[in-house]
Amino acid sequence: MDPNSTISRKDVRDALVRAALKDEAFRESLLANPKFAVERELGKTLPDRLQVVLLRETDNLMYIVLPKDFPDEAAHLTDAELENVAGGFLSADSNMLSPQDPTF
């Protein structure tokens, strides 16, 4: 990652997850010391007040992370968006939303 670029937390998380999926040594570093691994990957020292917590999902455990702020437009779903969310099930095997998936 370019240490001079400004990117969102979501972009950072997505990039770190992709890196951890590809690189076993990086994944082990994240598990052992998440903040140090993130700092090394970003090429920046994070503020002392910022904690970095790594949670690893399993077949029987799913985490939902809420953002620190909710934009007003994201707080209200349209009827179509609500139908899409309510009309399917998340498969634990594929991590993909599919209609009427009985495995969830």
C-alpha positions in Angstrom: 0.0 0.0 0.0 1.2 3.5 -0.8 2.0 5.2 2.6 1.1 8.6 1.2 -2.4 7.7 -0.1 -5.6 8.4 1.8 -8.1 5.5 1.8 -11.1 4.5 3.8 -11.1 2.1 6.7 -13.2 -0.2 4.5 -10.6 -0.2 1.8 -7.9 -0.9 4.3 -9.8 -3.8 5.8 -10.6 -5.2 2.4 -6.9 -5.0 1.3 -5.7 -6.6 4.6 -8.2 -9.5 4.2 -7.1 -10.1 0.6 -3.4 -10.0 1.7 -4.1 -12.4 4.6 -5.9 -14.8 2.2 -3.0 -14.9 -0.2 -0.1 -14.8 2.3 0.0 -17.3 5.2 3.0 -15.5 6.9 1.0 -12.2 6.9 -2.1 -14.0 8.2 -0.1 -15.5 11.1 1.4 -12.0 11.8 -2.1 -10.5 11.9 -3.2 -13.2 14.3 -0.2 -12.7 16.6 -0.1 -8.9 16.6 -2.8 -7.2 14.5 -1.7 -3.6 15.1 1.9 -4.3 14.2 0.9 -6.3 11.1 -1.3 -3.4 9.9 1.4 -0.8 10.6 3.9 -2.9 8.6 1.5 -3.4 5.7 0.5 0.3 5.6 4.1 1.5 6.1 2.8 3.9 8.9 2.7 3.9 12.6 -0.9 4.0 13.9 -1.8 6.4 16.7 -1.4 4.9 20.2 -5.1 5.6 20.9 -6.1 3.4 18.0 -6.7 -0.3 18.8 -6.7 -3.0 16.1 -8.7 -6.1 17.0 -8.7 -9.2 14.8 -11.7 -11.5 14.8 -11.6 -14.7 12.9 -14.8 -16.3 11.8 -15.4 -20.0 11.9 -18.0 -22.3 10.4 -20.2 -21.6 13.5 -19.3 -18.0 14.2 -20.1 -14.9 12.2 -19.2 -11.3 13.1 -21.1 -8.2 12.0 -19.2 -5.0 12.3 -21.1 -1.8 12.4 -19.3 1.3 11.0 -18.6 4.1 13.5 -20.8 6.5 11.6 -23.9 6.0 9.5 -24.5 8.3 6.5 -28.1 9.5 6.5 -28.8 7.9 3.1 -27.5 4.5 4.3 -29.7 4.5 7.3 -32.9 4.1 5.1 -33.2 1.3 2.6 -35.5 1.7 -0.4 -38.3 -0.9 -0.7 -36.3 -2.7 -3.5 -33.1 -2.8 -1.3 -35.1 -4.1 1.7 -36.7 -6.8 -0.5 -33.2 -7.9 -1.7 -32.0 -8.1 1.9 -35.1 -9.9 3.2 -35.5 -12.2 0.2 -32.4 -14.3 0.6 -30.2 -16.3 3.0 -26.5 -16.1 3.5 -24.9 -19.5 2.9 -22.3 -20.2 5.6 -20.3 -22.3 3.0 -20.1 -19.8 0.2 -20.4 -16.4 2.0 -22.7 -15.5 -0.8 -26.3 -14.3 -0.6 -28.7 -16.6 -2.4 -32.4 -16.9 -2.5 -34.0 -19.3 -0.2 -30.7 -21.1 0.8 -31.7 -23.8 3.3 -28.2 -24.3 4.6 -28.2 -21.1 6.7 
